[in-house]
Structure formats: C-alpha cells, structure tokens
Amino acid sequence: MSEKDQQKAAAVETAATGDRGGLSQAELDELVASSDTGGRSVSGLMGTLLLLVALAWSLFQLYIASPIGLFNDTLARSIHLGFAVFLGIMVFPATRTSFQVALGVIVPIVLASLFMASTKDSTAIWWIPIPAAFVVATVLLGSPKNRIPIWEWALAIAGTFCALYLFIFYRDIANRVGAPILPDYIAGVTGLLILLEATRRALGPALMIVASVFLFYTVLGPYMPSIIAHKGNSLSEIVNHQWITTEGVFGIALGVSTSFVFLFVLFGSLLDRAGAGNYFIQVAFSLMGHMRGGPAKAAVVASAMTGLISGSSIANVVTTGTFTIPLMKKVGFNSEKAGAVEVASSVNGQIMPPVMGAAAFLMVEYVGIPYFDVVKHAFLPAVISYIALVYIVHLEAMKAGMQGLPRAYTPKPLVQQLIGIAFAIIAICALSFAVYYLMGWIRPAFPETAGYIIFVFLTAVYVGLLYVASKEEPLEMEDPNAEVTTLPMPGPTARSGLHFILPVVVLVWALMVDRLSPGLSAFWAAAYMIFILLTQRPLMAMFRGESQFVNDVKAGFLDLIDGLVTGARNMIGIGIATATAGIIVGAVSQTGVGSALADVVEVLSGGNILAILFLTAVLSLILGMGLPTTANYIVVSALLAPVIVTLGQQNGLIVPLIAVHLFVFYFGIMADVTPPVGLASFAAAAVSGGDPIRTGLVAFFYSLRTAALPFLFIFNTELLLIGVTWGQGLFIFVVATVAMLLFAAATQGFFLARNRFYETIALLLIAFTLFRPGFWMDMIYPPYSEEAPTEIVQAAEETPAGERLRLRISGVNDLGDPLEFVALLPIGEGETGAEKLEAAGLMFRKDGDKMIIDDVLYDSPAQGAGLDWDQEVLRVLKPMPQPSKYWMFIPALLLLALVVFLQRGRAAQAPRKPATA
C-alpha cells in the first residue's frame, strides 16, 4: 500500500468514528482494538508469535506477583517495559496522517540535535544521528495494518533491547552509578527515541508531544523565560536520570504498572472471559429495566459492575453500550443522550472501589498510604456520584414522560417487597459476620494450613453456586435491536452467575481484611479466576448432564489462554503511558520546574486557593483532550499537587495530600469524556449513530456532578471519611447523597417539574449548604479569633494536650523568598502553657512586640508542623465556641420544602410517554 493510500485509509477511518454511527460489531471491535489492544491484524506464524509474547508477559507478571516470585523491582520494571515496547510497536500500526508522519520525523531529529548540543565533556557524539535516522526511516517507510515489515521488526527488537538494558547490565551499572559510558548513552538515547515513537503509535500524538517538550526544556533551560529558567542539563545527566536510574522512565509510575496495575487488568480480563461482563449487564437489565428510562438506569448499574473487570472506558462503553444504547433509544432517549449516559457511567467505573483505575494505585506510592486507605477515602464520593447519575437518568425520563419496559412477572405488594429486602440484608450481614469470624478463627487455629482450608471452603461454595447456576438457562447476549416483549426474570438471571462474585470476594477480602499488598491481592484473585476458567465448563456440563469432558476442559483452557493474552494486550497502552509519563516526572525533578511552576500558578491565582483549584481542573481537562487518564494524573499531580497543599496552607486551609490527589484523579478521568477528543464519546457515538462531539458535550454535562465533588471534598474532608466515626460517616453519606441529587436536579433543570430559573438557584444554594454547612456558620460565628503573638502561652495553656493550635507564621522558603502560612502545632503534655510548648519542641524569644521562634527541636511535633528557627509568629488563631454547623440545615430544608410546594402542582400536569419496545 502506498503512502498516499495509507493516508487516505486513515482519513476514512477517522470519518468512520467521527461522522457516522451505528457501526457493526466488527467495526466496534476494531475501534476498541485500535485504542486499547492494537489495531494490527496478522495471522499465521507472526500472529502466533505475538500471541506467545503476550502470553509470556502475563505468565511473567503472575510469577513475580506470586509469593515465590523473588525478583528485583528494578529488573522487573525493565522486563515489563521490554514487553510493552515490543508489543506496542508490533500490534499498533502507525497512523499515517500528515500531522502524525511529520511529528514522527521532526521529534527524533530535534531531540538528536539537542542531545548533541548538550554534550559538555569529551563524550563521543558522532553516533547520535544514527538512531534518530533509524526511527525517522521506519516512520517514512510506512506501517501496514495486515503485516509486519522488516523495519518494524528491527525497531521493536532495538526498543526491547534498550528497555532490557538495565536487566542485562544491572551489576555493571550498579558499579558505575552516575558515570555512564558509551553503551549507556547509546541505550538511553535510542531507548528514549523509540519509546516516544511507541507512544505515538499506541496512545496518539499528545503524550509524545508533552514528553518531548519536557525533554526540550531539560536541555534549553538557560534560554527559557526567567521565571522558569534553569541551568540546563547535559546529555550525561539526562541519560543517567531518565534511563539508567529509577528517577525517570523506570520510576514510580512504571513500578506501579509492573507491581499492581497489570495484575488487576489481567484479573478483569479473565473475569470478562469467563462471562461475568454479560452476566452483570443482564442482571442490571432484569432489575432496572421496568423503571422510568429503565435501560439507561441499567446501563449505569451495569457499567458500575463492569468497571470492576474493565480498566478501559472505551471497552466498557462498547461492552455494555452495544446492548443498552439501542434499548435506551427505544424508550425515548435520542442518540446523543443514550451515548452520553453510557459514556458517563463507563468512565465513572474508574473511581468505583475496590478496583479503581490505574491512577489509584499510583496514589499508594505518591501519597504514601495503603491501598485500603485510598479505597476508604474514595468510596463515598464514588457511590454518591453513581447514585446521582441514576437520578440524572430518572430526571431525563421524567422530562420526556417516559415509562419503563414491561416486567416479566407481577410484582409483590410494596410491604412484602420491603420485608423481603430487609430479610435479604439481614441474611447478607449474618453471612458476612459468620465468614469474617470463621476466617478469624481459622488463621490462628491452623497457621500453617489456613490457606488450604480457605481454598477448600471457597471451592465448596463455588461448586454449590455452579450447581445452582446449572439449573437455570445459560445467559446469552440478546439482540438489542430485536423487539423486547418482556424483561428477563431477575431471580433466575441473578442465580445463573453468582459464582462470578467469588473472585471479587477474594480480592476484596485480601485487600480490605487481610490487608495484603494490592499486587498480592490481585494475584490471589487472578489465581482463583484461573481455577474457575479451567473448571467452570466441565462442572457446568456435568451438572446439566451434557458432559464431554475432554472438549470441555480444552474449551476452558482456550478461554484461559485468551484471557491471559487479552489481559497483556490491554496493558500495552498503560505500560507505555507510565514509562513516558516517567520522562515528564523525571524532567520535573531534574530541572526544578515544579517550584518555578508554583510561582507561576501563585501569580496567576493571586494566591487564592479556589483559583488554583480551578486552574488545576482546567489544566487536567486540557491535557485530558490528548492524554490517557493515567498519564494525565501523573503529569498534573507531579506539577500541581504540592502547589495546592502549599497554597492551601498559606490560606489557612490545611488540605490532606490524599484529597489533592483525588481531586487531580477525578479530573483526570474526564480525559475520556472531554470534547473534542474524548475517545469514550467517539465509541458511544459509533454505537448510537449520534454525533460524537454532541455526545461528548452531553456526557460532560452529565459528569458535572463528578466535577463538583472534588471541589467539595477539598473544603469538606469529611466526604473522604477523614476524621469521622462510623455513625458520622453514615450521616454524611445520607446528607451528601441528598445534596448531590439536588445538585443534579439543578444542573438538569428538572426536579419534580421543569425548573424556573429561581428554583434552580435555590436548589444549588440548598445543595451547597448541605455539602458545606460550615461555610455559612463560619460567617455568623467565626471559628477562630486572631490574638496577638504574645498570647501564645495563654492559648497553649487553654488548648487540651493532643489538640492542635493554629499559628500564622512569617518566614522564608527554601529559596529565601518571603513566605506566610498557617501551621497546625500539636500541643504536648504539661501543666502550664510554656511547658506544653516546650513539650511540642518549641522555644521563643521576644523582640519588642514580636514573638520569634528561637529553636525547634529535631524530629519534634513543631518541626513536623513546618516550624523553624527565626520564623515570626504573626497571629495566634484561638478556637472560639461555635454552635453546631448542622443548624444551617434547617433554613436549607425549609427552602427545599418551598421548592417542592411550588413544583408539585406543575408535576401533576406533566404528560407521560409509554415505552415502545
């Protein structure tokens, strides 16, 4: 195929996803492949080789995650990247648009020139143009979709060798830390160029451009504007920092991809291959299809469940959307709204614990807290967000007067339903307590054999659930375009796949109860999934009396191989993205641009915390137009998370680091929604036949609730269950859910009836008050009184030991620039205020009216609060008695009652539109 023909093919492909919809299943599979698993289709010996490489990658990851897999973390990262680069080049053909080709040619040439110019010693540079010319030649020679040319084999092998360089020469490199030799230079430069080309192929141009800009900046520091200028780094420093050590490409992000993320993606792939994806869709449809806009609500619930097993928003959209989108259109949703509901629910799958998006595992390393705590803090906002999306769908159905699809049975009276639900909840709680305490007894009683006993117990439950499932009809994915006369029965549908819940139980138990590492938890869940895949078909056939043992075992084995290969191919993009994002993180740490950016942001925001949060959100959304979720999170958190914490402290708002990272994470997941490049929106439009840009805009509008939550939990950390009891947590959940539903009603312009403009304003005001009642109470009764610095001893005496005293401090930062901030000083034990301050590690001297910190003891609470000698105490913020902030709920609820009263009359007159299935 000529270059002109390839460019024409690329243009046709772009038009297919952008200008029309209603694609066939084969075209949808190709769309997912081009974005997730690789769009090149090769058969024969080459296809078998790629399958074996992907299989080897999954088996390697299972080995290093297992209890017997003793493997150096740095070496594992090297091998992980080797697999990702090899498969990335082999299965992702390069896009042949003029812009992409120009990018693939210009970036290697410019980088090679800068690397040559940055050499500051006698290092040989004659060889640098050779790898650049090699990469450029592979770009110009073309990249066919149906075969792998010899130059791409050469590119893949060279890239793999460079990635494996740390593994092969690990001992030699360890003996010459910081002093690279010529082979190190060649491997580093060639590896960076090929990694950027693999990024362009697998993830598109955006991440390649951003990473290249940071490499340009690393070299051209002296020529930058003064506010972001730096000394510039030599080729030796760049190669050492970016490739030879674990500061750049082989840094934390790639380490998390290696240790945690792969196993979770593999677990999801195996669970999906076993049939759990179809099961979740059918269960959600049977339970919710009869409600107003039922298929749309089923799409939300199915996507929430499918989010457990799919690490990709695009795959989630296509998996659930091919079934739910046509049904949504049947009950009255237009193409754009049907696609947007699917996009909003699929993208939110990444924030739903216990298995969140890849970025959540990066938080474990960046914030330095266990994954259990990440899940705990993320749980409430995620559940509230999904409940609000179901409510948004309900409001859309109310606006259009829709009804649900016909039930397959006559429902029981309401009281009987409620009694049944209550008994089910009691039974689940009793079962949970029994299992919890049984497991708690087994481990101490049989420390050596507890694992085997638990496996036998789980297997007995699994066989029992399979027997129950065998008595039901097998679940088949129905044709959504066929006429729907009745919904499937909820009971038989649910019973037909209860065994799929067991691996999820294993995962949650390992993460939440046994508190194993995320990697080991995912290993045990994946191992149990392998057991299910190998035994599910033979046992089910035996229970049904249809056993063909050899064929059933063979089919189960083929399912396992397919799941392992698919899991590896799903990881190609994540592996490459985390490695390339490592270039950005490495450049930030090497050049010090983070502190420079803090100055820029402070100037732009005027030091206002709300302004900087808004800037951070905008930056995430802009980067989200081109960067995948994980890379977006890494870049923004590396650049702006420390800035938000620092500026918050200067504004007197102590923001927990996990709240800031969740803020960035929430806006990062908008990457797949944000027009004009939201890939999930394009996938949904391809299914629905709608316009992808309009679909993205509607989905973004539906996702406003997800965008509002981060601002709220920055100012009200109780939403993240920080510093609350179980009772308080339950109360906060109820109140926050009501508030989010009212916010959704306001943004949708519909509550009980279509809103008047003043009713929308009232609903927003009520929602804000329920979310943050302290805002109004602080205006009426200030929580602190500002006292003179000389009152610090008296204030310390009145503050109970263990509580924190707020001090406004003036000093200088690490660069000697003036700095004002609020410090939270933990008060120690003592009889007098002076003794308490001394116990906290703080000593003062008076200088006229000024109170100067004379000394801060090493490793004391005062040092931990950020205090240092020669800082001046400007004000003591003494706590004041304040009524409960929850008194503000009374006027909010009265205003809500008024809105309900005004809308009830109009609601009674709204027409209803029956479902047309």
Secondary structure, DSSP 4 states (H G I P E B T S, - for coil): --HHHHHHHHHHHHHHHHT-----HHHHHHHHIIIII-S----HHHHHHHHHHHHHHHHHHHHHHSTT----HHHHHHHHHHHHHHHHHHHSPPP--HHHHHHHHHHHHHHHHHHHHT--SS---TTTHHHHHHHHHHHHH---SSS--HHHHHHHHHHHHHHHHHHHTHHHHHTTTT---HHHHHHHHHHHHHHHHHHHHHH-HHHHHHHHHHHHHHHSGGGS-GGG------HHHHHIIIIISTTTTTSHHHHHIIIIIHHHHHHHHHHHHHTHHHHHHHHHHHHHTTSTTHHHHHHHHHHHHHTTT-S-HHHHHHHHHHHHHHHHHHTT--HHHHHHHHHHHHHGGGGSSSS--HHHHHHIIIII--HHHHHHHHHHHHHHHHHHHHHHHHHHHHHHTB--PPPSSPPPPHHHHHHHHHHHHHHHHHHHHHHHHHHHHHHHHSTTTHHHHHHHHHHHHHHHHHHHHHTSPPP----TTS---SPPPHHHHHHTTGGGHHHHHHHHIIIIIS---HHHHHHHHHHHHHHHHHHHHHHHHHHTT---HHHHHHHHHHHHHHHHHHHHHHHHHHHHHHHHHHHHHHHHHHHTHHHHHHHHHHHHHTT-HHHHHHHHHHHHHHHHTTS-HHHHHHHHHHHHHHHHHHHHHHTT----HHHHHHHHHHHHGGGGTSTTS-HHHHHHHHHHTS-HHHHHHHHHHHTHHHHHHHHHHHH-GGGGT-S--HHHHHHHHHHHHHHHHHHHHHHHTBSSSBPPHHHHHHHHHHHHHHH-THHHHHHHS-SEEEE-GGGHHHHHHHSPTTSEEEEEEEEE-TTS-EEEEEEEEE----SSHHHHHHHTTEEEEEETTEEEEEEE-TTSHHHHTT--TT-EEEEEEEE-----GGGGHHHHHHHHHHHHHHHHHHHHT---B----
